[in-house]
Amino acid sequence: MDDLYREVIIEHYKNPSYRGHLDPHDISFADNNPLCGDHIQIDLRVNGEGIVTEALFDGHGCAISQASADLLMESIIGKPLEEVKKLNKQDILDMLGIDLGPVRLKCALLSLKVLKAGVYGLGEAGDDLVE
Amino acid sequence: MTLNINEIRKDFPILQRETREGVRVVYLDSTATSQKPVQVIEAMNDYYRRSNANIHRGVHTLAEEATSMYEGARERVAKFINAASSREVIYTRNTTESINLVAYSWARANLKAGDLVILTEMEHHSNLVPWHMLQAERGIELDFIPVTEDGLLDLDAYKSLLTRTPKLVSFTHMSNVLGTINPAAEIIKLAHKAGAVVLVDGAQSVPHLAVDVQALDADFYAFSAHKMCGPTGIGILYGKSALLEAMPPFLGGGDMIKEVKLRSFRPNTLPHKFEAGTPAIAEAVGLGAAVDYLSSIGMERIAAHEHEITEYALERLEEVPGVRLFGPSADKKGGVAAFTLQGVHPHDVAQILDQDGIAVRAGHHCAQPLHEKFGIPATSRASFYLYSTKEEVDMLVKGLYKVKEMFG
């Protein structure tokens, strides 16, 4: 388990570096995981070249969902939106450094779904965004 | 007389299994679905090995055997809940479908725009969404009996709701989150005095309490087999025959008809009027075996055992720093303990407990509005049944200390 709750995950859950809101922002989106009520909001600032300059998340949920959101924010700062659009399930699992069953996978992927729905300007953070 | 718990546990093969090497399962999720005794598993197995055939129309030996097993189970269910007749016992897929049957058939024939339906704030989604759908379609009005801080229904507020002459009162006999056992007889009596029909969601009560639908004077009473030691895929809608007779059919198809012409049909008599198509025959046989099993032990003894475990569990959980329990005291509730652990999300609690084989549920337990009321997104929930032991409660508590240490 000790795999699932690696120190890095507990640490990002308890002391996130990228929790908060950006006002003003260029992109903002929020959605829930209907299974467990986890909630993630993501705010981004993007410069003229389409590069993410600032990224913060807020929300509530389990350690996996919140830690993956924090790690995801860290990873996209300085990246062009075109690259953000290409992020998928495996990228998140690589960041977390763990393997997850189908139920907890939804927790881990919520922030990526919210991010991509925001970047694409969609109304809903669907599962198809992270396949 | 107390239960011989060791003997009972031997009836449930799954309780012997390990979820990983050297880790025996500690099943504390019976509110979601109960485990199945070997008597039920064997009854269904025997049915498929010896008697499988389609029911009602066939005249051959297997068809007659299957029919009498299917109908025999109905008789036993009727006796188990003390229905006046087995004609009042309709097989459905589960509690959800039973409630939907009332919403589609009775309510669409009897409710019009502006009619009031009273529900409660502690309902499972299955007793909310069918009424939301009817509200959108028909313009009925919904109002809710509030839940007090200690997890009870506010009966004074209920009485004032009743002055608005509701057409239907639909409520859960026992909350799947708080465990609250609601005063069903009193709620029904007050509803009848106000002229309302009453539907009771008995998904959590029938498995754990002796339920007598006639003594309660319930008009409709819904429950599922899978929470009472029976199989998934079958549930019951009990209804008073006068109401059921007057209702239009629900689903159309084979078996629910008396006569079919190219352009018309005449519906069958009760209970078949509401059972279209080939039903869950093996599951009915399994439900019959589950009723026999529970009856052989005795519902009063089962309730007493669960009460003892629940009282102990609440006491032990209260000792754990950071644990917040939801719902009333043990004397007012069934075998459910929903809680939060400060600083740790319920999913993390459940996941870490799982490492020691302890199965609890985490989430909103299909009662999102109730969680919103208490200002929390989710809880962890441990629940108990006739096979639960105090040792299992001890393991849960030990597991929670381990969670605290990890998140410390």
Interface residues (C-beta under 8 A of the other chain):
Chain A: M1 L4 Y5 I10 K14 L35 C36 G37 D38 H39 H60 G61 C62 A63 I64 R104 C107
Chain B: V344 H345 P346 H347 D348 Q351 I352 Q355 A362 G363 H364 Q368 H371 P377 A378 M406 F407
